[in-house]
Amino acid sequence: MNTQLTSLLLSLAVGVTSPSVMAQQDTASTVNSQQDSTEQEWGDDNWGDDSWDDSGSDDNATVWHGFIEGGLGNRVGSDPVLNERFSPMDDATLADLRVRLETSGFVGNDRYALKADVYADGVEEGFRTDLREASYTMSPGEHTDLKLGQQVLTWGTGDLLFLNDMFPKDWQSFFSGRDTEYLKAPVVAAKASYYGDSASIDLVWMPNYTSDRYINGNRFSWFSPQVGQNVAAPEGRIDAEEPANSFANGEFATRISGSIDSTEWALYGYRGFQKQPNGLDSRGNAIFSRLNVLGASIRGNVGSGLANAEVAWHMAEDSDGNDPYLPNSQFRFLLGYERELLPKLTLGLQYYLEQTLDYHALEAASTSAYNPEEYRYLYTTRLNYRMWQDNLVWSLFAFYSPSDEDHYLRPSVSYRYNDNVSVVVGANIFEGAKPNTFFGQFEDGSNVYGRIRYAF
């Protein structure tokens, strides 16, 4: 497999990879988001998919609520690869009519939660369901919780950058203009948590492997190193077979965390598979190769702001780095800082480095013209300005990679008219000097979008 794809994929979100086999360089790190620093669109305040109004609820009562949302998005130009297809919606990136229903309550001291979406998708033409949560949480001991079922999981310190968060992401939703909460895809898991005096431990078992909802050629075209240009469905569709369900193929993740004074620290571990099919087997079929991850993070107050640092060692199946059809191991590093510049105006900055290990072995084994850079680095900037009692929010998130000479801009404006009605308009703008870099390959996918939501 072309390692350009592997690196592009593994670099957009340190835990994220990109759309397809040999289609992008590993951008898996470009997009993480912690619960307290997600994009400030209404409903994007955390990854828990909570709707706005839980007021008046009783801890012992079942609560029903939800929303109805319509969303439209369209390319700012056109994609010549997609225009060769048959659908009149090829220039659309978003055409959703969505209904969310959710409920939660208690059975004794145990809590249950259910969140489900039903929506009509005008881009891929069909009615779909998305079970966001169907979980049951109990407390076997005084300091222990056990959460079972479908749930959204996240950890790490990055803002839209994932180093140690190996839980599934939905890149099709993220790039097309859906609410940022949909970047985090749900997964069936058992999560056990122990809360100690000096440290806490989280253990997660995902019995069935769950990949990212990666770019597969349906909604966006992607760069294929094999043909040297962008491709799309049906010929360029990626539909890799996931690892068979078995205990040996289950995913395991762990976090040990604590704090010293006001500084938070954490250690992470993961055993499973790459989240996107960025490898090839002997027959040339796309595969999810095995992956182990070890990492650590720290976060605390520095001056008048909040600083964070995180590292991760991604140990790929090709431990020697000399198999051009499998991704290389990587070292990843993140440094971030956030502070309020003026009242209601906040600034967040991040520096991310991704080093492809055993790079000389890769160069010697590969005949591809699209190998990744040995060192890929990326800067991000987030600006948020709140007005009118926080009902109007202006936001800009920018990714810029000097090593790849490409960038990705996410401007948005959200307005909360009242407790029930909100409106969001925004854009996803990609540009790059070369068509094979992660952001550069999506230039023709640049789009503007709008959404209106009625919560009940």
TIDREN-627117 format. One record per residue (C-alpha): residue in three letters; x, y, z. Coordinates in steps of 0.02 Angstrom, whole numbers, plus 50000, padded with zeros to 5 digits. Each point is the difference from the previous one (the first is absolute). Layout:
% TIDREN-627117
+--------+-------+-------+-------+
: residu :     x :     y :     z :
+--------+-------+-------+-------+
:    ALA :     X :     Y :     Z :
...
+--------+-------+-------+-------+
% end
This chain:
% TIDREN-627117
+--------+-------+-------+-------+
: residu :     x :     y :     z :
+--------+-------+-------+-------+
:    MET : 50000 : 50000 : 50000 :
:    ASN : 50057 : 50175 : 49967 :
:    THR : 50063 : 50072 : 50161 :
:    GLN : 49951 : 50174 : 49940 :
:    LEU : 49823 : 49946 : 50035 :
:    THR : 50051 : 49925 : 50164 :
:    SER : 50083 : 50159 : 50056 :
:    LEU : 49867 : 50116 : 49934 :
:    LEU : 49866 : 49899 : 50082 :
:    LEU : 50091 : 49986 : 50163 :
:    SER : 50033 : 50184 : 50003 :
:    LEU : 49832 : 50088 : 49991 :
:    ALA : 49957 : 49943 : 50171 :
:    VAL : 50125 : 49917 : 50107 :
:    GLY : 49892 : 49852 : 50018 :
:    VAL : 49904 : 50035 : 49846 :
:    THR : 50052 : 49941 : 49834 :
:    SER : 49934 : 50051 : 49838 :
:    PRO : 49880 : 49939 : 49871 :
:    SER : 50074 : 49858 : 49909 :
:    VAL : 50133 : 49876 : 49964 :
:    MET : 50145 : 50088 : 49919 :
:    ALA : 49884 : 50145 : 49978 :
:    GLN : 50065 : 50115 : 50132 :
:    GLN : 50148 : 50020 : 50109 :
:    ASP : 49964 : 49956 : 50178 :
:    THR : 49909 : 50147 : 50074 :
:    ALA : 49940 : 49905 : 50146 :
:    SER : 50062 : 50137 : 50110 :
:    THR : 49925 : 50153 : 49927 :
:    VAL : 49838 : 49994 : 50086 :
:    ASN : 49973 : 49965 : 50184 :
:    SER : 49890 : 50094 : 50114 :
:    GLN : 49988 : 50000 : 50185 :
:    GLN : 49833 : 50017 : 50086 :
:    ASP : 50032 : 50175 : 50065 :
:    SER : 50069 : 50077 : 49840 :
:    THR : 49893 : 49943 : 49856 :
:    GLU : 49941 : 50112 : 49861 :
:    GLN : 49878 : 50129 : 50066 :
:    GLU : 49846 : 49964 : 49899 :
:    TRP : 49843 : 49974 : 50101 :
:    GLY : 49991 : 49818 : 50047 :
:    ASP : 50189 : 49982 : 49981 :
:    ASP : 50041 : 50039 : 50181 :
:    ASN : 50054 : 49821 : 50037 :
:    TRP : 50012 : 49828 : 49924 :
:    GLY : 49857 : 49933 : 50105 :
:    ASP : 49873 : 50051 : 49867 :
:    ASP : 49895 : 50086 : 50133 :
:    SER : 49861 : 50113 : 49941 :
:    TRP : 49980 : 50171 : 50076 :
:    ASP : 49860 : 49995 : 50124 :
:    ASP : 50005 : 49876 : 50144 :
:    SER : 49921 : 50123 : 50121 :
:    GLY : 49860 : 49940 : 50108 :
:    SER : 50056 : 49819 : 49993 :
:    ASP : 49988 : 49889 : 50153 :
:    ASP : 50146 : 49883 : 50035 :
:    ASN : 49876 : 49858 : 50024 :
:    ALA : 49890 : 50041 : 49850 :
:    THR : 50016 : 49949 : 49820 :
:    VAL : 50032 : 50152 : 49888 :
:    TRP : 49957 : 50008 : 49815 :
:    HIS : 50065 : 50134 : 49883 :
:    GLY : 50082 : 50021 : 49830 :
:    PHE : 50006 : 50112 : 49848 :
:    ILE : 49954 : 50016 : 49817 :
:    GLU : 50138 : 50066 : 49888 :
:    GLY : 50017 : 50041 : 49816 :
:    GLY : 50169 : 50024 : 49918 :
:    LEU : 50058 : 50047 : 49826 :
:    GLY : 50178 : 50012 : 49934 :
:    ASN : 50073 : 50025 : 49827 :
:    ARG : 50172 : 50008 : 49922 :
:    VAL : 50068 : 50172 : 49964 :
:    GLY : 50058 : 49934 : 49832 :
:    SER : 49977 : 49830 : 49922 :
:    ASP : 50091 : 49835 : 50010 :
:    PRO : 50035 : 49937 : 49823 :
:    VAL : 50020 : 49822 : 50062 :
:    LEU : 49829 : 49999 : 50084 :
:    ASN : 49921 : 50093 : 49853 :
:    GLU : 50037 : 49850 : 49892 :
:    ARG : 49874 : 49902 : 50100 :
:    PHE : 49812 : 49994 : 49979 :
:    SER : 49922 : 50092 : 50148 :
:    PRO : 49942 : 50182 : 49991 :
:    MET : 50052 : 50015 : 50183 :
:    ASP : 50186 : 49981 : 49961 :
:    ASP : 50035 : 50181 : 50047 :
:    ALA : 49910 : 49979 : 50167 :
:    THR : 50097 : 49950 : 50154 :
:    LEU : 49853 : 50009 : 50121 :
:    ALA : 49812 : 49975 : 49977 :
:    ASP : 49933 : 49936 : 50165 :
:    LEU : 49831 : 50002 : 50086 :
:    ARG : 50034 : 49926 : 50172 :
:    VAL : 49897 : 49956 : 50153 :
:    ARG : 50083 : 49962 : 50168 :
:    LEU : 49910 : 49915 : 50143 :
:    GLU : 50083 : 49968 : 50167 :
:    THR : 49951 : 49945 : 50172 :
:    SER : 50088 : 49961 : 50162 :
:    GLY : 49951 : 49945 : 50173 :
:    PHE : 50042 : 49894 : 50150 :
:    VAL : 49962 : 49825 : 50060 :
:    GLY : 50045 : 50014 : 50182 :
:    ASN : 50176 : 50072 : 49998 :
:    ASP : 50036 : 49938 : 49823 :
:    ARG : 49980 : 50117 : 49852 :
:    TYR : 49943 : 49962 : 49824 :
:    ALA : 50012 : 50113 : 49846 :
:    LEU : 49937 : 49988 : 49822 :
:    LYS : 50039 : 50119 : 49856 :
:    ALA : 49951 : 49961 : 49821 :
:    ASP : 49994 : 50097 : 49836 :
:    VAL : 49891 : 49965 : 49850 :
:    TYR : 50039 : 50103 : 49846 :
:    ALA : 49974 : 50016 : 49814 :
:    ASP : 50166 : 50018 : 49908 :
:    GLY : 49979 : 50087 : 49833 :
:    VAL : 50182 : 49982 : 49951 :
:    GLU : 50011 : 49811 : 50013 :
:    GLU : 49812 : 49986 : 49970 :
:    GLY : 49918 : 49900 : 50138 :
:    PHE : 49927 : 49994 : 50174 :
:    ARG : 50124 : 49957 : 50136 :
:    THR : 50010 : 49973 : 50187 :
:    ASP : 50142 : 50041 : 50119 :
:    LEU : 49990 : 49927 : 50176 :
:    ARG : 50107 : 50123 : 50096 :
:    GLU : 49977 : 49918 : 50170 :
:    ALA : 49913 : 49852 : 50079 :
:    SER : 50092 : 49980 : 50165 :
:    TYR : 49974 : 49939 : 50178 :
:    THR : 50113 : 50063 : 50141 :
:    MET : 50015 : 49915 : 50169 :
:    SER : 50113 : 50018 : 50151 :
:    PRO : 50062 : 49828 : 50059 :
:    GLY : 50104 : 50083 : 50137 :
:    GLU : 50014 : 50164 : 50094 :
:    HIS : 50135 : 50067 : 49884 :
:    THR : 49960 : 49901 : 49843 :
:    ASP : 49885 : 50028 : 49850 :
:    LEU : 49961 : 49881 : 49858 :
:    LYS : 49921 : 50066 : 49839 :
:    LEU : 49938 : 49874 : 49872 :
:    GLY : 49930 : 50019 : 49824 :
:    GLN : 50007 : 50121 : 49855 :
:    GLN : 50089 : 50160 : 50052 :
:    VAL : 50110 : 50144 : 49944 :
:    LEU : 50175 : 49994 : 50075 :
:    THR : 50140 : 50127 : 50000 :
:    TRP : 50158 : 50048 : 50092 :
:    GLY : 50160 : 50098 : 49972 :
:    THR : 50042 : 50185 : 50008 :
:    GLY : 50003 : 50057 : 49818 :
:    ASP : 49874 : 50115 : 49919 :
:    LEU : 49946 : 49911 : 49840 :
:    LEU : 50164 : 49904 : 50007 :
:    PHE : 50003 : 49819 : 50060 :
:    LEU : 50159 : 49915 : 50059 :
:    ASN : 49941 : 49872 : 50126 :
:    ASP : 49814 : 50002 : 49964 :
:    MET : 49977 : 49844 : 49894 :
:    PHE : 49811 : 49998 : 50007 :
:    PRO : 49909 : 50011 : 49833 :
:    LYS : 49974 : 50166 : 49909 :
:    ASP : 49882 : 50052 : 49861 :
:    TRP : 50099 : 50100 : 49872 :
:    GLN : 49862 : 50003 : 49871 :
:    SER : 49889 : 50096 : 50121 :
:    PHE : 50142 : 50113 : 50057 :
:    PHE : 50048 : 50056 : 49825 :
:    SER : 49822 : 50018 : 49934 :
:    GLY : 49931 : 50125 : 50126 :
:    ARG : 49908 : 49896 : 50128 :
:    ASP : 50005 : 50049 : 50184 :
:    THR : 50172 : 49972 : 50073 :
:    GLU : 49928 : 49875 : 50124 :
:    TYR : 49988 : 49877 : 49855 :
:    LEU : 50189 : 49998 : 49982 :
:    LYS : 49996 : 49875 : 50142 :
:    ALA : 49921 : 49838 : 49942 :
:    PRO : 49918 : 49883 : 50127 :
:    VAL : 50068 : 49828 : 50042 :
:    VAL : 49939 : 49847 : 50096 :
:    ALA : 50111 : 49989 : 50153 :
:    ALA : 50018 : 49956 : 50183 :
:    LYS : 50083 : 50139 : 50100 :
:    ALA : 50055 : 49968 : 50180 :
:    SER : 50059 : 50147 : 50105 :
:    TYR : 50082 : 50002 : 50171 :
:    TYR : 50017 : 50166 : 50091 :
:    GLY : 50142 : 49999 : 50125 :
:    ASP : 50067 : 50134 : 50116 :
:    SER : 50160 : 50028 : 49902 :
:    ALA : 49954 : 49931 : 49828 :
:    SER : 49855 : 49932 : 49897 :
:    ILE : 50000 : 49855 : 49878 :
:    ASP : 49890 : 49976 : 49846 :
:    LEU : 49996 : 49834 : 49909 :
:    VAL : 49907 : 49985 : 49834 :
:    TRP : 49963 : 49840 : 49905 :
:    MET : 49924 : 50012 : 49826 :
:    PRO : 49957 : 49819 : 49956 :
:    ASN : 49966 : 50036 : 49816 :
:    TYR : 50124 : 50104 : 49903 :
:    THR : 49924 : 50165 : 49942 :
:    SER : 50091 : 50103 : 49868 :
:    ASP : 49987 : 50185 : 49965 :
:    ARG : 49863 : 50056 : 49883 :
:    TYR : 50137 : 50046 : 49878 :
:    ILE : 49995 : 50089 : 49832 :
:    ASN : 49957 : 49857 : 49881 :
:    GLY : 49967 : 50086 : 49834 :
:    ASN : 49813 : 50025 : 50017 :
:    ARG : 49985 : 50179 : 50064 :
:    PHE : 50178 : 50061 : 49965 :
:    SER : 50131 : 49946 : 49875 :
:    TRP : 50173 : 49955 : 50063 :
:    PHE : 50176 : 49991 : 49928 :
:    SER : 50055 : 49828 : 49944 :
:    PRO : 50190 : 49979 : 49986 :
:    GLN : 49970 : 49848 : 49889 :
:    VAL : 49923 : 50105 : 49861 :
:    GLY : 50079 : 50168 : 50047 :
:    GLN : 49836 : 50096 : 50013 :
:    ASN : 49837 : 50014 : 50096 :
:    VAL : 49874 : 49859 : 49986 :
:    ALA : 49822 : 49973 : 50062 :
:    ALA : 49864 : 49868 : 50005 :
:    PRO : 49958 : 49884 : 49924 :
:    GLU : 50174 : 49956 : 49932 :
:    GLY : 50090 : 50095 : 50138 :
:    ARG : 49890 : 49945 : 50144 :
:    ILE : 50089 : 49931 : 50153 :
:    ASP : 49902 : 49863 : 50086 :
:    ALA : 50126 : 49899 : 50099 :
:    GLU : 49951 : 49848 : 50100 :
:    GLU : 50022 : 50028 : 50186 :
:    PRO : 50090 : 49871 : 50111 :
:    ALA : 49892 : 49851 : 50046 :
:    ASN : 49909 : 50009 : 50166 :
:    SER : 50099 : 49903 : 50130 :
:    PHE : 50077 : 50030 : 50171 :
:    ALA : 50172 : 50009 : 49920 :
:    ASN : 49940 : 50137 : 49883 :
:    GLY : 49913 : 50101 : 50135 :
:    GLU : 50067 : 50172 : 50043 :
:    PHE : 50066 : 50044 : 50173 :
:    ALA : 50037 : 50175 : 50064 :
:    THR : 50055 : 50061 : 50171 :
:    ARG : 50033 : 50165 : 50086 :
:    ILE : 50078 : 50036 : 50169 :
:    SER : 49974 : 50181 : 50051 :
:    GLY : 50018 : 50114 : 50149 :
:    SER : 50051 : 50174 : 50053 :
:    ILE : 50138 : 50083 : 50099 :
:    ASP : 49939 : 50166 : 50069 :
:    SER : 49915 : 50079 : 49847 :
:    THR : 50095 : 49898 : 49869 :
:    GLU : 49915 : 49850 : 49919 :
:    TRP : 50099 : 49852 : 49934 :
:    ALA : 49954 : 49840 : 49909 :
:    LEU : 50077 : 49842 : 49928 :
:    TYR : 49918 : 49908 : 49854 :
:    GLY : 50006 : 49831 : 49916 :
:    TYR : 49910 : 49921 : 49852 :
:    ARG : 50005 : 49832 : 49913 :
:    GLY : 49903 : 49974 : 49840 :
:    PHE : 50007 : 50052 : 49818 :
:    GLN : 50025 : 50153 : 49893 :
:    LYS : 49835 : 50094 : 49993 :
:    GLN : 50005 : 50015 : 49810 :
:    PRO : 50047 : 49874 : 49865 :
:    ASN : 50172 : 50071 : 49962 :
:    GLY : 50085 : 49834 : 49963 :
:    LEU : 49995 : 49872 : 49860 :
:    ASP : 50006 : 49811 : 50009 :
:    SER : 50091 : 49885 : 49878 :
:    ARG : 49852 : 50008 : 49879 :
:    GLY : 49994 : 50189 : 50000 :
:    ASN : 49843 : 50012 : 50108 :
:    ALA : 49983 : 50140 : 50126 :
:    ILE : 50024 : 49942 : 50181 :
:    PHE : 50002 : 50067 : 50177 :
:    SER : 50172 : 49954 : 50065 :
:    ARG : 50037 : 49973 : 50185 :
:    LEU : 50051 : 50145 : 50110 :
:    ASN : 50057 : 50026 : 50180 :
:    VAL : 50012 : 50172 : 50080 :
:    LEU : 50084 : 50065 : 50158 :
:    GLY : 49989 : 50182 : 50053 :
:    ALA : 49992 : 50132 : 50134 :
:    SER : 49930 : 50175 : 50026 :
:    ILE : 50008 : 50146 : 50120 :
:    ARG : 49891 : 50154 : 50017 :
:    GLY : 50003 : 50147 : 50120 :
:    ASN : 49999 : 50188 : 50024 :
:    VAL : 50143 : 50099 : 49925 :
:    GLY : 49991 : 50188 : 50023 :
:    SER : 49823 : 50058 : 49964 :
:    GLY : 49960 : 49852 : 49889 :
:    LEU : 49989 : 49811 : 49990 :
:    ALA : 50144 : 49899 : 49925 :
:    ASN : 50005 : 49818 : 49948 :
:    ALA : 50127 : 49877 : 49931 :
:    GLU : 49974 : 49824 : 49935 :
:    VAL : 50109 : 49864 : 49924 :
:    ALA : 49958 : 49834 : 49918 :
:    TRP : 50099 : 49856 : 49928 :
:    HIS : 49902 : 49908 : 49864 :
:    MET : 50076 : 49828 : 49980 :
:    ALA : 49946 : 49933 : 49830 :
:    GLU : 49990 : 49820 : 49944 :
:    ASP : 50153 : 50026 : 49888 :
:    SER : 50122 : 50024 : 50144 :
:    ASP : 50152 : 50014 : 49885 :
:    GLY : 49919 : 50126 : 49883 :
:    ASN : 50057 : 49911 : 49842 :
:    ASP : 49830 : 49941 : 49936 :
:    PRO : 49939 : 50135 : 49879 :
:    TYR : 49822 : 49930 : 50010 :
:    LEU : 49980 : 50029 : 50187 :
:    PRO : 50011 : 50161 : 50100 :
:    ASN : 50159 : 50039 : 50096 :
:    SER : 50007 : 50028 : 50187 :
:    GLN : 49992 : 50183 : 50051 :
:    PHE : 50043 : 50117 : 50142 :
:    ARG : 49877 : 50141 : 50029 :
:    PHE : 50013 : 50157 : 50106 :
:    LEU : 49876 : 50137 : 50041 :
:    LEU : 50021 : 50166 : 50090 :
:    GLY : 49853 : 50117 : 50028 :
:    TYR : 49952 : 50161 : 50089 :
:    GLU : 49834 : 50088 : 50023 :
:    ARG : 49956 : 50165 : 50082 :
:    GLU : 49874 : 50142 : 49997 :
:    LEU : 50072 : 50148 : 49905 :
:    LEU : 49856 : 50118 : 50036 :
:    PRO : 49831 : 49976 : 50085 :
:    LYS : 49904 : 49872 : 49895 :
:    LEU : 50148 : 49977 : 49880 :
:    THR : 50103 : 49840 : 50022 :
:    LEU : 50152 : 49940 : 49904 :
:    GLY : 50065 : 49822 : 49989 :
:    LEU : 50165 : 49950 : 49919 :
:    GLN : 50074 : 49828 : 49968 :
:    TYR : 50159 : 49928 : 49927 :
:    TYR : 49997 : 49819 : 49941 :
:    LEU : 50145 : 49892 : 49939 :
:    GLU : 49989 : 49830 : 49920 :
:    GLN : 50161 : 49904 : 49969 :
:    THR : 49998 : 49847 : 49889 :
:    LEU : 50120 : 49875 : 50078 :
:    ASP : 50117 : 49884 : 49904 :
:    TYR : 49988 : 50125 : 49858 :
:    HIS : 50158 : 49943 : 49910 :
:    ALA : 49933 : 49822 : 49995 :
:    LEU : 49840 : 50068 : 49925 :
:    GLU : 50092 : 50098 : 49866 :
:    ALA : 50104 : 49847 : 49956 :
:    ALA : 49848 : 49886 : 49984 :
:    SER : 49878 : 50117 : 49916 :
:    THR : 49992 : 50042 : 49815 :
:    SER : 49860 : 50126 : 50022 :
:    ALA : 50016 : 50181 : 49948 :
:    TYR : 49885 : 50051 : 50142 :
:    ASN : 50093 : 49951 : 50159 :
:    PRO : 49959 : 50109 : 50150 :
:    GLU : 50119 : 50124 : 50078 :
:    GLU : 50105 : 49926 : 50139 :
:    TYR : 49946 : 50145 : 50111 :
:    ARG : 49825 : 50069 : 49974 :
:    TYR : 49956 : 50148 : 50109 :
:    LEU : 49841 : 50097 : 50018 :
:    TYR : 49939 : 50160 : 50084 :
:    THR : 49821 : 50034 : 50053 :
:    THR : 49913 : 50159 : 50055 :
:    ARG : 49829 : 50017 : 50079 :
:    LEU : 49914 : 50168 : 50023 :
:    ASN : 49830 : 50015 : 50085 :
:    TYR : 49906 : 50161 : 50032 :
:    ARG : 49834 : 50002 : 50094 :
:    MET : 49870 : 50138 : 49992 :
:    TRP : 49823 : 50037 : 50057 :
:    GLN : 50008 : 49903 : 50163 :
:    ASP : 50093 : 49860 : 49911 :
:    ASN : 49856 : 49974 : 49878 :
:    LEU : 50106 : 50050 : 49849 :
:    VAL : 50167 : 49911 : 49978 :
:    TRP : 50129 : 50036 : 49866 :
:    SER : 50127 : 49860 : 49980 :
:    LEU : 50152 : 49961 : 49893 :
:    PHE : 50105 : 49842 : 50009 :
:    ALA : 50150 : 49992 : 49883 :
:    PHE : 50120 : 49857 : 49962 :
:    TYR : 50163 : 50042 : 49911 :
:    SER : 50140 : 49879 : 49954 :
:    PRO : 50162 : 50083 : 49939 :
:    SER : 50076 : 49829 : 49963 :
:    ASP : 49855 : 49950 : 49886 :
:    GLU : 49966 : 50178 : 49941 :
:    ASP : 49813 : 49983 : 50026 :
:    HIS : 49865 : 50066 : 50115 :
:    TYR : 49820 : 49975 : 50057 :
:    LEU : 49886 : 50141 : 50064 :
:    ARG : 49839 : 49976 : 50100 :
:    PRO : 49911 : 50168 : 50024 :
:    SER : 49826 : 49999 : 50076 :
:    VAL : 49869 : 50115 : 50075 :
:    SER : 49866 : 49933 : 50117 :
:    TYR : 49848 : 50092 : 50066 :
:    ARG : 49885 : 49937 : 50136 :
:    TYR : 49834 : 50086 : 49973 :
:    ASN : 49920 : 49927 : 50157 :
:    ASP : 50004 : 49842 : 50104 :
:    ASN : 49928 : 49902 : 49854 :
:    VAL : 50065 : 50074 : 49838 :
:    SER : 50179 : 50020 : 49940 :
:    VAL : 50084 : 50031 : 49833 :
:    VAL : 50178 : 49962 : 49942 :
:    VAL : 50089 : 50049 : 49840 :
:    GLY : 50179 : 49953 : 49960 :
:    ALA : 50125 : 49934 : 49876 :
:    ASN : 50134 : 49867 : 49973 :
:    ILE : 50138 : 50074 : 49892 :
:    PHE : 50145 : 49890 : 49941 :
:    GLU : 50152 : 50054 : 49900 :
:    GLY : 50172 : 49929 : 49964 :
:    ALA : 50149 : 50024 : 49886 :
:    LYS : 50000 : 49815 : 49954 :
:    PRO : 49849 : 49889 : 49961 :
:    ASN : 50066 : 49851 : 50100 :
:    THR : 50010 : 50082 : 50172 :
:    PHE : 49862 : 49971 : 50124 :
:    PHE : 49915 : 50169 : 49991 :
:    GLY : 50054 : 50032 : 49821 :
:    GLN : 49906 : 49849 : 49933 :
:    PHE : 49835 : 50072 : 50065 :
:    GLU : 50010 : 50168 : 49910 :
:    ASP : 49853 : 49954 : 49889 :
:    GLY : 49904 : 49950 : 50157 :
:    SER : 50002 : 50176 : 50075 :
:    ASN : 49823 : 50043 : 50051 :
:    VAL : 49883 : 50120 : 50088 :
:    TYR : 49856 : 49939 : 50107 :
:    GLY : 49856 : 50054 : 50110 :
:    ARG : 49896 : 49913 : 50132 :
:    ILE : 49844 : 50046 : 50098 :
:    ARG : 49947 : 49905 : 50155 :
:    TYR : 49842 : 49995 : 50104 :
:    ALA : 50028 : 49920 : 50171 :
:    PHE : 49857 : 49931 : 50103 :
+--------+-------+-------+-------+
% end
